[in-house]
């Protein structure tokens, strides 16, 4: 298995993996290659992008996000991480994550944060890597209604 930084030419294959992983249990989200590629490309083109992948006859896992300035130093927002279903629970996610973490430490990043569902196995994965669920911070979301009016209807 080879671990390396993500390049723009990797995004297509990462998108296929992402759509396959997050369309399945326990997420069951409506991802396809095109929507996944749009998301991953957005992160790649954003300031502070850092990503690591694992490959073994193709990409089998990756983690990516963006570093950002904060009042006490640089933080990293881990936006996405996934491992091919056939390769889960084999330590690949740990290797990808630890490679990313070492790279962030060498770049003097002061902390990493992420958002995930507390009820899925990924939450325990992150706890095992030293993450804690903040008691003082909350992750808030709000659904917006879709504007159904046609262009020109006011």
N, CA, C and O atoms as a GROMACS GRO file, in nm:
protein
  616
    1UNK      N    1   0.085  -0.118   0.000
    1UNK     CA    2   0.000   0.000   0.000
    1UNK      C    3   0.089   0.124   0.000
    1UNK      O    4   0.189   0.130   0.072
    2UNK      N    5   0.051   0.222  -0.080
    2UNK     CA    6   0.124   0.348  -0.092
    2UNK      C    7   0.039   0.460  -0.035
    2UNK      O    8  -0.080   0.469  -0.064
    3UNK      N    9   0.100   0.546   0.047
    3UNK     CA   10   0.034   0.666   0.101
    3UNK      C   11   0.100   0.787   0.041
    3UNK      O   12   0.223   0.797   0.038
    4UNK      N   13   0.018   0.882  -0.009
    4UNK     CA   14   0.074   1.002  -0.070
    4UNK      C   15  -0.031   1.113  -0.068
    4UNK      O   16  -0.148   1.090  -0.037
    5UNK      N   17   0.015   1.235  -0.102
    5UNK     CA   18  -0.076   1.350  -0.109
    5UNK      C   19  -0.168   1.336  -0.230
    5UNK      O   20  -0.131   1.278  -0.331
    6UNK      N   21  -0.287   1.391  -0.217
    6UNK     CA   22  -0.385   1.391  -0.325
    6UNK      C   23  -0.348   1.497  -0.428
    6UNK      O   24  -0.316   1.611  -0.392
    7UNK      N   25  -0.353   1.459  -0.554
    7UNK     CA   26  -0.334   1.551  -0.666
    7UNK      C   27  -0.468   1.573  -0.735
    7UNK      O   28  -0.561   1.496  -0.714
    8UNK      N   29  -0.477   1.677  -0.815
    8UNK     CA   30  -0.602   1.706  -0.886
    8UNK      C   31  -0.644   1.589  -0.975
    8UNK      O   32  -0.763   1.563  -0.992
    9UNK      N   33  -0.547   1.518  -1.032
    9UNK     CA   34  -0.579   1.404  -1.119
    9UNK      C   35  -0.639   1.286  -1.042
    9UNK      O   36  -0.692   1.194  -1.104
   10UNK      N   37  -0.632   1.287  -0.911
   10UNK     CA   38  -0.689   1.181  -0.827
   10UNK      C   39  -0.837   1.203  -0.796
   10UNK      O   40  -0.905   1.111  -0.751
   11UNK      N   41  -0.886   1.323  -0.819
   11UNK     CA   42  -1.021   1.358  -0.773
   11UNK      C   43  -1.130   1.272  -0.835
   11UNK      O   44  -1.227   1.236  -0.766
   12UNK      N   45  -1.117   1.238  -0.960
   12UNK     CA   46  -1.219   1.154  -1.027
   12UNK      C   47  -1.232   1.018  -0.956
   12UNK      O   48  -1.343   0.974  -0.926
   13UNK      N   49  -1.120   0.954  -0.930
   13UNK     CA   50  -1.124   0.823  -0.864
   13UNK      C   51  -1.168   0.837  -0.718
   13UNK      O   52  -1.241   0.752  -0.667
   14UNK      N   53  -1.124   0.942  -0.652
   14UNK     CA   54  -1.171   0.967  -0.514
   14UNK      C   55  -1.322   0.988  -0.512
   14UNK      O   56  -1.389   0.942  -0.419
   15UNK      N   57  -1.375   1.056  -0.612
   15UNK     CA   58  -1.519   1.081  -0.619
   15UNK      C   59  -1.597   0.950  -0.636
   15UNK      O   60  -1.702   0.933  -0.574
   16UNK      N   61  -1.547   0.860  -0.717
   16UNK     CA   62  -1.615   0.730  -0.732
   16UNK      C   63  -1.616   0.654  -0.600
   16UNK      O   64  -1.718   0.595  -0.562
   17UNK      N   65  -1.504   0.656  -0.529
   17UNK     CA   66  -1.497   0.589  -0.399
   17UNK      C   67  -1.591   0.657  -0.300
   17UNK      O   68  -1.666   0.589  -0.229
   18UNK      N   69  -1.589   0.788  -0.294
   18UNK     CA   70  -1.674   0.864  -0.203
   18UNK      C   71  -1.821   0.832  -0.225
   18UNK      O   72  -1.895   0.805  -0.131
   19UNK      N   73  -1.864   0.836  -0.352
   19UNK     CA   74  -2.005   0.808  -0.384
   19UNK      C   75  -2.042   0.666  -0.342
   19UNK      O   76  -2.151   0.645  -0.289
   20UNK      N   77  -1.955   0.570  -0.365
   20UNK     CA   78  -1.984   0.431  -0.327
   20UNK      C   79  -1.994   0.416  -0.176
   20UNK      O   80  -2.086   0.350  -0.126
   21UNK      N   81  -1.902   0.475  -0.102
   21UNK     CA   82  -1.899   0.460   0.044
   21UNK      C   83  -2.019   0.530   0.108
   21UNK      O   84  -2.088   0.470   0.191
   22UNK      N   85  -2.044   0.654   0.072
   22UNK     CA   86  -2.146   0.731   0.142
   22UNK      C   87  -2.289   0.708   0.090
   22UNK      O   88  -2.385   0.759   0.147
   23UNK      N   89  -2.302   0.632  -0.017
   23UNK     CA   90  -2.435   0.590  -0.063
   23UNK      C   91  -2.480   0.463   0.008
   23UNK      O   92  -2.597   0.426   0.000
   24UNK      N   93  -2.389   0.397   0.076
   24UNK     CA   94  -2.416   0.269   0.143
   24UNK      C   95  -2.441   0.293   0.293
   24UNK      O   96  -2.431   0.405   0.342
   25UNK      N   97  -2.473   0.185   0.363
   25UNK     CA   98  -2.491   0.189   0.509
   25UNK      C   99  -2.361   0.237   0.573
   25UNK      O  100  -2.253   0.205   0.522
   26UNK      N  101  -2.366   0.309   0.681
   26UNK     CA  102  -2.484   0.357   0.754
   26UNK      C  103  -2.534   0.493   0.707
   26UNK      O  104  -2.630   0.546   0.763
   27UNK      N  105  -2.471   0.552   0.605
   27UNK     CA  106  -2.507   0.688   0.564
   27UNK      C  107  -2.629   0.691   0.472
   27UNK      O  108  -2.721   0.770   0.495
   28UNK      N  109  -2.630   0.607   0.371
   28UNK     CA  110  -2.743   0.602   0.276
   28UNK      C  111  -2.775   0.739   0.215
   28UNK      O  112  -2.891   0.777   0.200
   29UNK      N  113  -2.670   0.814   0.180
   29UNK     CA  114  -2.688   0.945   0.119
   29UNK      C  115  -2.693   0.932  -0.033
   29UNK      O  116  -2.641   0.835  -0.090
   30UNK      N  117  -2.755   1.027  -0.097
   30UNK     CA  118  -2.780   1.020  -0.242
   30UNK      C  119  -2.663   1.074  -0.323
   30UNK      O  120  -2.679   1.170  -0.400
   31UNK      N  121  -2.545   1.015  -0.307
   31UNK     CA  122  -2.426   1.059  -0.382
   31UNK      C  123  -2.414   0.984  -0.513
   31UNK      O  124  -2.448   0.866  -0.522
   32UNK      N  125  -2.363   1.054  -0.614
   32UNK     CA  126  -2.320   0.989  -0.737
   32UNK      C  127  -2.184   1.047  -0.771
   32UNK      O  128  -2.135   1.136  -0.701
   33UNK      N  129  -2.122   0.999  -0.877
   33UNK     CA  130  -1.988   1.043  -0.911
   33UNK      C  131  -1.982   1.194  -0.935
   33UNK      O  132  -1.888   1.260  -0.892
   34UNK      N  133  -2.082   1.248  -1.003
   34UNK     CA  134  -2.081   1.389  -1.038
   34UNK      C  135  -2.092   1.479  -0.915
   34UNK      O  136  -2.018   1.576  -0.902
   35UNK      N  137  -2.185   1.447  -0.825
   35UNK     CA  138  -2.202   1.531  -0.705
   35UNK      C  139  -2.081   1.517  -0.613
   35UNK      O  140  -2.038   1.615  -0.551
   36UNK      N  141  -2.027   1.397  -0.604
   36UNK     CA  142  -1.908   1.376  -0.521
   36UNK      C  143  -1.789   1.452  -0.578
   36UNK      O  144  -1.711   1.512  -0.504
   37UNK      N  145  -1.773   1.448  -0.711
   37UNK     CA  146  -1.662   1.519  -0.774
   37UNK      C  147  -1.676   1.670  -0.752
   37UNK      O  148  -1.576   1.738  -0.728
   38UNK      N  149  -1.796   1.722  -0.759
   38UNK     CA  150  -1.817   1.864  -0.734
   38UNK      C  151  -1.774   1.900  -0.592
   38UNK      O  152  -1.708   2.002  -0.571
   39UNK      N  153  -1.810   1.818  -0.495
   39UNK     CA  154  -1.774   1.844  -0.355
   39UNK      C  155  -1.623   1.837  -0.333
   39UNK      O  156  -1.564   1.928  -0.276
   40UNK      N  157  -1.562   1.729  -0.379
   40UNK     CA  158  -1.419   1.712  -0.358
   40UNK      C  159  -1.338   1.816  -0.434
   40UNK      O  160  -1.236   1.864  -0.384
   41UNK      N  161  -1.381   1.852  -0.554
   41UNK     CA  162  -1.313   1.956  -0.632
   41UNK      C  163  -1.322   2.090  -0.561
   41UNK      O  164  -1.227   2.168  -0.562
   42UNK      N  165  -1.436   2.116  -0.500
   42UNK     CA  166  -1.452   2.241  -0.424
   42UNK      C  167  -1.347   2.249  -0.313
   42UNK      O  168  -1.281   2.352  -0.298
   43UNK      N  169  -1.332   2.143  -0.237
   43UNK     CA  170  -1.233   2.144  -0.129
   43UNK      C  171  -1.092   2.157  -0.185
   43UNK      O  172  -1.010   2.232  -0.132
   44UNK      N  173  -1.065   2.083  -0.294
   44UNK     CA  174  -0.931   2.085  -0.353
   44UNK      C  175  -0.892   2.227  -0.397
   44UNK      O  176  -0.778   2.269  -0.380
   45UNK      N  177  -0.988   2.299  -0.453
   45UNK     CA  178  -0.960   2.433  -0.505
   45UNK      C  179  -0.964   2.541  -0.397
   45UNK      O  180  -0.930   2.656  -0.424
   46UNK      N  181  -1.004   2.504  -0.276
   46UNK     CA  182  -1.014   2.601  -0.167
   46UNK      C  183  -0.877   2.621  -0.102
   46UNK      O  184  -0.792   2.532  -0.101
   47UNK      N  185  -0.858   2.741  -0.048
   47UNK     CA  186  -0.732   2.774   0.020
   47UNK      C  187  -0.703   2.674   0.131
   47UNK      O  188  -0.793   2.629   0.201
   48UNK      N  189  -0.577   2.640   0.146
   48UNK     CA  190  -0.533   2.554   0.255
   48UNK      C  191  -0.561   2.406   0.237
   48UNK      O  192  -0.553   2.331   0.334
   49UNK      N  193  -0.594   2.362   0.115
   49UNK     CA  194  -0.626   2.220   0.093
   49UNK      C  195  -0.506   2.131   0.128
   49UNK      O  196  -0.392   2.158   0.091
   50UNK      N  197  -0.537   2.024   0.200
   50UNK     CA  198  -0.440   1.917   0.228
   50UNK      C  199  -0.518   1.786   0.223
   50UNK      O  200  -0.625   1.775   0.282
   51UNK      N  201  -0.465   1.688   0.153
   51UNK     CA  202  -0.530   1.558   0.144
   51UNK      C  203  -0.428   1.447   0.127
   51UNK      O  204  -0.325   1.465   0.063
   52UNK      N  205  -0.459   1.332   0.185
   52UNK     CA  206  -0.375   1.214   0.179
   52UNK      C  207  -0.460   1.098   0.130
   52UNK      O  208  -0.577   1.086   0.168
   53UNK      N  209  -0.402   1.012   0.046
   53UNK     CA  210  -0.475   0.894   0.001
   53UNK      C  211  -0.390   0.769   0.017
   53UNK      O  212  -0.268   0.774   0.027
   54UNK      N  213  -0.461   0.657   0.018
   54UNK     CA  214  -0.398   0.524   0.018
   54UNK      C  215  -0.434   0.458  -0.112
   54UNK      O  216  -0.549   0.458  -0.154
   55UNK      N  217  -0.333   0.399  -0.178
   55UNK     CA  218  -0.360   0.329  -0.302
   55UNK      C  219  -0.297   0.191  -0.299
   55UNK      O  220  -0.188   0.169  -0.248
   56UNK      N  221  -0.373   0.099  -0.356
   56UNK     CA  222  -0.332  -0.040  -0.368
   56UNK      C  223  -0.417  -0.095  -0.482
   56UNK      O  224  -0.532  -0.134  -0.462
   57UNK      N  225  -0.362  -0.098  -0.600
   57UNK     CA  226  -0.441  -0.129  -0.720
   57UNK      C  227  -0.559  -0.032  -0.731
   57UNK      O  228  -0.672  -0.073  -0.757
   58UNK      N  229  -0.532   0.094  -0.713
   58UNK     CA  230  -0.634   0.198  -0.714
   58UNK      C  231  -0.645   0.263  -0.578
   58UNK      O  232  -0.585   0.216  -0.481
   59UNK      N  233  -0.722   0.370  -0.570
   59UNK     CA  234  -0.739   0.442  -0.443
   59UNK      C  235  -0.837   0.365  -0.355
   59UNK      O  236  -0.948   0.333  -0.396
   60UNK      N  237  -0.792   0.336  -0.232
   60UNK     CA  238  -0.876   0.260  -0.140
   60UNK      C  239  -0.918   0.341  -0.017
   60UNK      O  240  -0.996   0.294   0.065
   61UNK      N  241  -0.866   0.462  -0.006
   61UNK     CA  242  -0.905   0.547   0.105
   61UNK      C  243  -0.842   0.683   0.095
   61UNK      O  244  -0.739   0.700   0.028
   62UNK      N  245  -0.903   0.781   0.161
   62UNK     CA  246  -0.845   0.916   0.162
   62UNK      C  247  -0.903   0.996   0.277
   62UNK      O  248  -1.007   0.964   0.333
   63UNK      N  249  -0.831   1.103   0.310
   63UNK     CA  250  -0.876   1.203   0.408
   63UNK      C  251  -0.832   1.337   0.355
   63UNK      O  252  -0.722   1.352   0.303
   64UNK      N  253  -0.921   1.437   0.367
   64UNK     CA  254  -0.887   1.570   0.314
   64UNK      C  255  -0.961   1.678   0.389
   64UNK      O  256  -1.061   1.654   0.456
   65UNK      N  257  -0.909   1.798   0.375
   65UNK     CA  258  -0.971   1.914   0.435
   65UNK      C  259  -0.890   2.038   0.406
   65UNK      O  260  -0.810   2.041   0.313
   66UNK      N  261  -0.912   2.140   0.488
   66UNK     CA  262  -0.847   2.268   0.465
   66UNK      C  263  -0.794   2.325   0.596
   66UNK      O  264  -0.860   2.321   0.699
   67UNK      N  265  -0.672   2.378   0.588
   67UNK     CA  266  -0.617   2.451   0.702
   67UNK      C  267  -0.669   2.594   0.695
   67UNK      O  268  -0.696   2.647   0.587
   68UNK      N  269  -0.682   2.655   0.811
   68UNK     CA  270  -0.737   2.791   0.816
   68UNK      C  271  -0.678   2.864   0.936
   68UNK      O  272  -0.651   2.804   1.039
   69UNK      N  273  -0.659   2.994   0.921
   69UNK     CA  274  -0.605   3.072   1.033
   69UNK      C  275  -0.709   3.091   1.143
   69UNK      O  276  -0.828   3.103   1.117
   70UNK      N  277  -0.660   3.093   1.266
   70UNK     CA  278  -0.743   3.121   1.383
   70UNK      C  279  -0.661   3.208   1.476
   70UNK      O  280  -0.540   3.225   1.454
   71UNK      N  281  -0.722   3.265   1.578
   71UNK     CA  282  -0.653   3.362   1.663
   71UNK      C  283  -0.530   3.305   1.733
   71UNK      O  284  -0.437   3.381   1.762
   72UNK      N  285  -0.525   3.176   1.761
   72UNK     CA  286  -0.409   3.118   1.830
   72UNK      C  287  -0.323   3.030   1.739
   72UNK      O  288  -0.235   2.959   1.787
   73UNK      N  289  -0.349   3.033   1.611
   73UNK     CA  290  -0.269   2.955   1.517
   73UNK      C  291  -0.357   2.889   1.413
   73UNK      O  292  -0.477   2.917   1.404
   74UNK      N  293  -0.297   2.803   1.334
   74UNK     CA  294  -0.367   2.738   1.225
   74UNK      C  295  -0.444   2.615   1.273
   74UNK      O  296  -0.392   2.535   1.351
   75UNK      N  297  -0.568   2.602   1.226
   75UNK     CA  298  -0.651   2.484   1.252
   75UNK      C  299  -0.675   2.412   1.121
   75UNK      O  300  -0.660   2.470   1.013
   76UNK      N  301  -0.712   2.285   1.130
   76UNK     CA  302  -0.744   2.206   1.011
   76UNK      C  303  -0.884   2.150   1.026
   76UNK      O  304  -0.916   2.085   1.127
   77UNK      N  305  -0.967   2.174   0.927
   77UNK     CA  306  -1.103   2.122   0.925
   77UNK      C  307  -1.101   1.996   0.838
   77UNK      O  308  -1.090   2.005   0.716
   78UNK      N  309  -1.110   1.881   0.902
   78UNK     CA  310  -1.115   1.753   0.831
   78UNK      C  311  -1.253   1.740   0.771
   78UNK      O  312  -1.350   1.710   0.841
   79UNK      N  313  -1.262   1.761   0.640
   79UNK     CA  314  -1.391   1.766   0.573
   79UNK      C  315  -1.444   1.628   0.536
   79UNK      O  316  -1.562   1.599   0.556
   80UNK      N  317  -1.357   1.543   0.483
   80UNK     CA  318  -1.402   1.411   0.438
   80UNK      C  319  -1.293   1.307   0.461
   80UNK      O  320  -1.174   1.335   0.448
   81UNK      N  321  -1.339   1.188   0.495
   81UNK     CA  322  -1.249   1.073   0.508
   81UNK      C  323  -1.331   0.950   0.476
   81UNK      O  324  -1.442   0.934   0.525
   82UNK      N  325  -1.275   0.863   0.393
   82UNK     CA  326  -1.346   0.739   0.365
   82UNK      C  327  -1.248   0.631   0.322
   82UNK      O  328  -1.139   0.658   0.272
   83UNK      N  329  -1.290   0.507   0.343
   83UNK     CA  330  -1.214   0.388   0.305
   83UNK      C  331  -1.310   0.295   0.233
   83UNK      O  332  -1.424   0.277   0.274
   84UNK      N  333  -1.262   0.237   0.125
   84UNK     CA  334  -1.341   0.139   0.047
   84UNK      C  335  -1.396   0.032   0.142
   84UNK      O  336  -1.325  -0.017   0.228
   85UNK      N  337  -1.523  -0.003   0.124
   85UNK     CA  338  -1.589  -0.099   0.214
   85UNK      C  339  -1.511  -0.228   0.229
   85UNK      O  340  -1.503  -0.283   0.339
   86UNK      N  341  -1.453  -0.279   0.121
   86UNK     CA  342  -1.377  -0.405   0.126
   86UNK      C  343  -1.248  -0.394   0.207
   86UNK      O  344  -1.188  -0.495   0.243
   87UNK      N  345  -1.205  -0.270   0.234
   87UNK     CA  346  -1.079  -0.249   0.306
   87UNK      C  347  -1.099  -0.189   0.445
   87UNK      O  348  -1.001  -0.156   0.513
   88UNK      N  349  -1.224  -0.175   0.488
   88UNK     CA  350  -1.249  -0.119   0.620
   88UNK      C  351  -1.211  -0.219   0.728
   88UNK      O  352  -1.211  -0.340   0.706
   89UNK      N  353  -1.179  -0.165   0.846
   89UNK     CA  354  -1.139  -0.243   0.964
   89UNK      C  355  -1.010  -0.320   0.942
   89UNK      O  356  -0.989  -0.425   1.002
   90UNK      N  357  -0.923  -0.268   0.856
   90UNK     CA  358  -0.792  -0.329   0.831
   90UNK      C  359  -0.678  -0.234   0.865
   90UNK      O  360  -0.562  -0.263   0.834
   91UNK      N  361  -0.708  -0.122   0.929
   91UNK     CA  362  -0.606  -0.027   0.968
   91UNK      C  363  -0.571   0.076   0.862
   91UNK      O  364  -0.485   0.160   0.885
   92UNK      N  365  -0.636   0.071   0.747
   92UNK     CA  366  -0.605   0.165   0.638
   92UNK      C  367  -0.646   0.306   0.676
   92UNK      O  368  -0.570   0.400   0.654
   93UNK      N  369  -0.765   0.323   0.732
   93UNK     CA  370  -0.809   0.455   0.775
   93UNK      C  371  -0.714   0.514   0.879
   93UNK      O  372  -0.684   0.634   0.875
   94UNK      N  373  -0.667   0.431   0.970
   94UNK     CA  374  -0.571   0.478   1.071
   94UNK      C  375  -0.442   0.525   1.006
   94UNK      O  376  -0.388   0.629   1.044
   95UNK      N  377  -0.392   0.449   0.910
   95UNK     CA  378  -0.268   0.488   0.843
   95UNK      C  379  -0.286   0.617   0.765
   95UNK      O  380  -0.199   0.704   0.768
   96UNK      N  381  -0.398   0.632   0.696
   96UNK     CA  382  -0.424   0.754   0.621
   96UNK      C  383  -0.433   0.872   0.718
   96UNK      O  384  -0.370   0.976   0.697
   97UNK      N  385  -0.512   0.855   0.824
   97UNK     CA  386  -0.529   0.963   0.920
   97UNK      C  387  -0.395   1.002   0.986
   97UNK      O  388  -0.363   1.120   0.994
   98UNK      N  389  -0.319   0.903   1.031
   98UNK     CA  390  -0.192   0.934   1.099
   98UNK      C  391  -0.091   0.999   1.005
   98UNK      O  392  -0.012   1.084   1.048
   99UNK      N  393  -0.093   0.961   0.878
   99UNK     CA  394  -0.006   1.028   0.779
   99UNK      C  395  -0.047   1.174   0.764
   99UNK      O  396   0.039   1.262   0.760
  100UNK      N  397  -0.176   1.198   0.757
  100UNK     CA  398  -0.227   1.335   0.749
  100UNK      C  399  -0.189   1.413   0.874
  100UNK      O  400  -0.142   1.527   0.865
  101UNK      N  401  -0.209   1.353   0.990
  101UNK     CA  402  -0.178   1.422   1.116
  101UNK      C  403  -0.030   1.461   1.124
  101UNK      O  404   0.002   1.572   1.166
  102UNK      N  405   0.058   1.371   1.086
  102UNK     CA  406   0.202   1.402   1.088
  102UNK      C  407   0.234   1.518   0.994
  102UNK      O  408   0.314   1.605   1.028
  103UNK      N  409   0.171   1.519   0.878
  103UNK     CA  410   0.192   1.629   0.783
  103UNK      C  411   0.143   1.760   0.843
  103UNK      O  412   0.208   1.863   0.828
  104UNK      N  413   0.028   1.757   0.911
  104UNK     CA  414  -0.025   1.878   0.973
  104UNK      C  415   0.066   1.926   1.086
  104UNK      O  416   0.090   2.046   1.100
  105UNK      N  417   0.116   1.834   1.166
  105UNK     CA  418   0.206   1.872   1.275
  105UNK      C  419   0.333   1.937   1.220
  105UNK      O  420   0.381   2.035   1.277
  106UNK      N  421   0.387   1.883   1.111
  106UNK     CA  422   0.508   1.941   1.053
  106UNK      C  423   0.481   2.078   0.993
  106UNK      O  424   0.574   2.156   0.972
  107UNK      N  425   0.354   2.109   0.964
  107UNK     CA  426   0.314   2.240   0.912
  107UNK      C  427   0.271   2.334   1.024
  107UNK      O  428   0.220   2.443   0.999
  108UNK      N  429   0.292   2.290   1.148
  108UNK     CA  430   0.260   2.368   1.268
  108UNK      C  431   0.112   2.396   1.286
  108UNK      O  432   0.074   2.498   1.344
  109UNK      N  433   0.027   2.306   1.236
  109UNK     CA  434  -0.116   2.316   1.261
  109UNK      C  435  -0.139   2.286   1.409
  109UNK      O  436  -0.082   2.190   1.462
  110UNK      N  437  -0.221   2.367   1.475
  110UNK     CA  438  -0.240   2.356   1.620
  110UNK      C  439  -0.352   2.262   1.661
  110UNK      O  440  -0.354   2.214   1.774
  111UNK      N  441  -0.446   2.234   1.570
  111UNK     CA  442  -0.557   2.147   1.605
  111UNK      C  443  -0.635   2.103   1.483
  111UNK      O  444  -0.625   2.163   1.375
  112UNK      N  445  -0.714   1.998   1.501
  112UNK     CA  446  -0.798   1.942   1.396
  112UNK      C  447  -0.940   1.935   1.449
  112UNK      O  448  -0.962   1.896   1.564
  113UNK      N  449  -1.036   1.972   1.366
  113UNK     CA  450  -1.175   1.955   1.406
  113UNK      C  451  -1.254   1.896   1.290
  113UNK      O  452  -1.212   1.904   1.174
  114UNK      N  453  -1.368   1.836   1.322
  114UNK     CA  454  -1.452   1.770   1.223
  114UNK      C  455  -1.593   1.761   1.275
  114UNK      O  456  -1.620   1.789   1.392
  115UNK      N  457  -1.684   1.723   1.186
  115UNK     CA  458  -1.823   1.697   1.224
  115UNK      C  459  -1.859   1.559   1.173
  115UNK      O  460  -1.832   1.526   1.058
  116UNK      N  461  -1.921   1.479   1.259
  116UNK     CA  462  -1.971   1.348   1.217
  116UNK      C  463  -2.088   1.309   1.306
  116UNK      O  464  -2.106   1.363   1.415
  117UNK      N  465  -2.165   1.217   1.259
  117UNK     CA  466  -2.280   1.165   1.334
  117UNK      C  467  -2.228   1.081   1.451
  117UNK      O  468  -2.146   0.991   1.432
  118UNK      N  469  -2.275   1.110   1.570
  118UNK     CA  470  -2.229   1.038   1.690
  118UNK      C  471  -2.270   0.891   1.690
  118UNK      O  472  -2.210   0.810   1.761
  119UNK      N  473  -2.373   0.855   1.611
  119UNK     CA  474  -2.429   0.720   1.617
  119UNK      C  475  -2.366   0.623   1.517
  119UNK      O  476  -2.408   0.507   1.510
  120UNK      N  477  -2.266   0.666   1.440
  120UNK     CA  478  -2.207   0.576   1.341
  120UNK      C  479  -2.067   0.535   1.385
  120UNK      O  480  -2.007   0.603   1.468
  121UNK      N  481  -2.014   0.426   1.332
  121UNK     CA  482  -1.881   0.378   1.373
  121UNK      C  483  -1.769   0.480   1.355
  121UNK      O  484  -1.670   0.474   1.427
  122UNK      N  485  -1.782   0.572   1.261
  122UNK     CA  486  -1.678   0.672   1.240
  122UNK      C  487  -1.653   0.754   1.367
  122UNK      O  488  -1.539   0.793   1.394
  123UNK      N  489  -1.756   0.778   1.446
  123UNK     CA  490  -1.740   0.856   1.569
  123UNK      C  491  -1.641   0.788   1.662
  123UNK      O  492  -1.554   0.853   1.719
  124UNK      N  493  -1.654   0.657   1.679
  124UNK     CA  494  -1.562   0.585   1.766
  124UNK      C  495  -1.421   0.579   1.706
  124UNK      O  496  -1.323   0.578   1.780
  125UNK      N  497  -1.411   0.575   1.575
  125UNK     CA  498  -1.281   0.581   1.509
  125UNK      C  499  -1.208   0.709   1.552
  125UNK      O  500  -1.092   0.705   1.590
  126UNK      N  501  -1.279   0.822   1.545
  126UNK     CA  502  -1.216   0.949   1.579
  126UNK      C  503  -1.184   0.958   1.729
  126UNK      O  504  -1.080   1.012   1.766
  127UNK      N  505  -1.271   0.907   1.813
  127UNK     CA  506  -1.242   0.903   1.957
  127UNK      C  507  -1.114   0.824   1.981
  127UNK      O  508  -1.030   0.863   2.062
  128UNK      N  509  -1.098   0.713   1.910
  128UNK     CA  510  -0.977   0.631   1.921
  128UNK      C  511  -0.851   0.703   1.875
  128UNK      O  512  -0.740   0.662   1.910
  129UNK      N  513  -0.867   0.807   1.797
  129UNK     CA  514  -0.753   0.887   1.749
  129UNK      C  515  -0.729   1.009   1.838
  129UNK      O  516  -0.646   1.094   1.806
  130UNK      N  517  -0.802   1.017   1.949
  130UNK     CA  518  -0.779   1.125   2.045
  130UNK      C  519  -0.875   1.241   2.036
  130UNK      O  520  -0.860   1.339   2.109
  131UNK      N  521  -0.974   1.233   1.948
  131UNK     CA  522  -1.073   1.340   1.939
  131UNK      C  523  -1.172   1.329   2.054
  131UNK      O  524  -1.204   1.219   2.099
  132UNK      N  525  -1.218   1.443   2.100
  132UNK     CA  526  -1.324   1.446   2.199
  132UNK      C  527  -1.441   1.524   2.142
  132UNK      O  528  -1.424   1.613   2.058
  133UNK      N  529  -1.558   1.490   2.188
  133UNK     CA  530  -1.678   1.562   2.147
  133UNK      C  531  -1.693   1.681   2.241
  133UNK      O  532  -1.705   1.664   2.362
  134UNK      N  533  -1.693   1.799   2.185
  134UNK     CA  534  -1.697   1.921   2.264
  134UNK      C  535  -1.826   1.931   2.344
  134UNK      O  536  -1.935   1.910   2.291
  135UNK      N  537  -1.812   1.963   2.471
  135UNK     CA  538  -1.928   1.988   2.555
  135UNK      C  539  -1.976   2.132   2.541
  135UNK      O  540  -2.093   2.162   2.566
  136UNK      N  541  -1.885   2.221   2.499
  136UNK     CA  542  -1.920   2.363   2.494
  136UNK      C  543  -1.959   2.413   2.355
  136UNK      O  544  -2.024   2.517   2.343
  137UNK      N  545  -1.918   2.341   2.251
  137UNK     CA  546  -1.948   2.385   2.115
  137UNK      C  547  -2.060   2.299   2.058
  137UNK      O  548  -2.073   2.181   2.093
  138UNK      N  549  -2.138   2.357   1.971
  138UNK     CA  550  -2.247   2.284   1.907
  138UNK      C  551  -2.234   2.292   1.756
  138UNK      O  552  -2.179   2.388   1.702
  139UNK      N  553  -2.284   2.193   1.689
  139UNK     CA  554  -2.290   2.193   1.543
  139UNK      C  555  -2.436   2.216   1.510
  139UNK      O  556  -2.521   2.132   1.538
  140UNK      N  557  -2.466   2.330   1.450
  140UNK     CA  558  -2.602   2.368   1.421
  140UNK      C  559  -2.627   2.358   1.271
  140UNK      O  560  -2.538   2.384   1.191
  141UNK      N  561  -2.748   2.321   1.234
  141UNK     CA  562  -2.784   2.318   1.092
  141UNK      C  563  -2.928   2.362   1.077
  141UNK      O  564  -3.007   2.358   1.171
  142UNK      N  565  -2.961   2.405   0.957
  142UNK     CA  566  -3.096   2.449   0.926
  142UNK      C  567  -3.125   2.416   0.782
  142UNK      O  568  -3.046   2.449   0.694
  143UNK      N  569  -3.237   2.352   0.756
  143UNK     CA  570  -3.281   2.324   0.620
  143UNK      C  571  -3.350   2.448   0.566
  143UNK      O  572  -3.428   2.512   0.636
  144UNK      N  573  -3.323   2.481   0.441
  144UNK     CA  574  -3.389   2.594   0.376
  144UNK      C  575  -3.489   2.542   0.275
  144UNK      O  576  -3.465   2.442   0.208
  145UNK      N  577  -3.602   2.610   0.265
  145UNK     CA  578  -3.702   2.567   0.168
  145UNK      C  579  -3.651   2.601   0.029
  145UNK      O  580  -3.580   2.700   0.009
  146UNK      N  581  -3.688   2.519  -0.067
  146UNK     CA  582  -3.649   2.542  -0.205
  146UNK      C  583  -3.742   2.644  -0.267
  146UNK      O  584  -3.863   2.639  -0.246
  147UNK      N  585  -3.686   2.735  -0.342
  147UNK     CA  586  -3.766   2.835  -0.411
  147UNK      C  587  -3.827   2.768  -0.534
  147UNK      O  588  -3.756   2.736  -0.629
  148UNK      N  589  -3.955   2.747  -0.532
  148UNK     CA  590  -4.024   2.676  -0.639
  148UNK      C  591  -4.070   2.769  -0.752
  148UNK      O  592  -4.112   2.723  -0.858
  149UNK      N  593  -4.061   2.901  -0.728
  149UNK     CA  594  -4.108   2.996  -0.830
  149UNK      C  595  -4.017   2.992  -0.951
  149UNK      O  596  -3.895   2.982  -0.938
  150UNK      N  597  -4.076   3.000  -1.069
  150UNK     CA  598  -3.998   3.004  -1.193
  150UNK      C  599  -3.936   3.141  -1.209
  150UNK      O  600  -3.987   3.241  -1.158
  151UNK      N  601  -3.827   3.145  -1.281
  151UNK     CA  602  -3.761   3.274  -1.310
  151UNK      C  603  -3.862   3.369  -1.375
  151UNK      O  604  -3.929   3.333  -1.472
  152UNK      N  605  -3.872   3.485  -1.322
  152UNK     CA  606  -3.967   3.582  -1.376
  152UNK      C  607  -4.092   3.594  -1.292
  152UNK      O  608  -4.161   3.696  -1.299
  153UNK      N  609  -4.125   3.491  -1.211
  153UNK     CA  610  -4.240   3.498  -1.118
  153UNK      C  611  -4.194   3.572  -0.994
  153UNK      O  612  -4.101   3.529  -0.927
  154UNK      N  613  -4.258   3.683  -0.962
  154UNK     CA  614  -4.217   3.758  -0.843
  154UNK      C  615  -4.335   3.790  -0.761
  154UNK      O  616  -4.322   3.853  -0.656
   0.00000   0.00000   0.00000
